[in-house]
């Protein structure tokens, strides 16, 4: 994980009457709610995204894969004993 890059993880999507909100969590555990339309279409729960200067977010597939692999390894270590 790069220390100079600011990442958010997509925690969940919340539907309301006329919109969809993406609930994002940064690496410090802070929550940010943004319109889901600010995220790329391929973003899903667990995706790592990077804020852009225009207020939108870009998917970081490499960081998502790295974190997913690390989390799976930790889960395997916890549950396979």
N, C-alpha and C positions, 0 to 999 in steps of 0.2 A: 504494500500500500504506500502510495506516495504521500509524504507529509506536507507537501506544498499544495496539494490539490484538495479542494473542499468537496466532499461527497455527501450525498443524501441517499438514504434507502427508502424505497416506496414501502411503507408499512401496510397501507390498505387504501381502498377506494370507498368513498361514502356517497351514496346517491341521495339526492333530495328531489323535491318536486320538479325542478327545472334545471338542475345542474349536477355535475359529478365533481367531487372534491378529492384530490389526492392528499393523503396524510403522509408527510415525509418526516423522517427522523435523521438528524445529522449525527456525526461520529461522537459528539458530546452528549447525545441523548435528547437534544432539543427538538421539539415538534414544530413543523410548519405546515399549514394547510394552504394548498394552491389549487386553482382550477385544473382539472385533469387535462384540459385542452393545452396546457402549458408543457405537458410531457409528450415525448414521442409516442406514437401509436403502439409500438412494440413494448413499451414499459409495462411490467407486471409487478405484482407484489414481490418484494425481494430484490428488484432491480436496483443497481447503483446508478445514480444519475448525478450530473454535474451542472450547476447553475451557469447560465450564459448571460452575457451582458444585457441582452434584450429582455430578460425576465423569464425566458423559457429554460428548459432543461434538456441536456443531451445524455443519451444512454451511454454508459461505459461498460461495454460487454466484457472486456478483459477484467476489470475490477469486480464485476458481478460474478464471473467464473471463479476468480481467486477466492473471494469471500465464501462462495457456495462450497468450494472444495474444502476450505478450512473448517467451516461449520459442520460439514458431513464427517470429517475426520474426528472432530470433537464429539459428535453424537455417537459415532461408532465406538470410540474409546469409553464413553459413559455406559453404553448399553450392551456391550459385548464383553461380559466378564463372567 
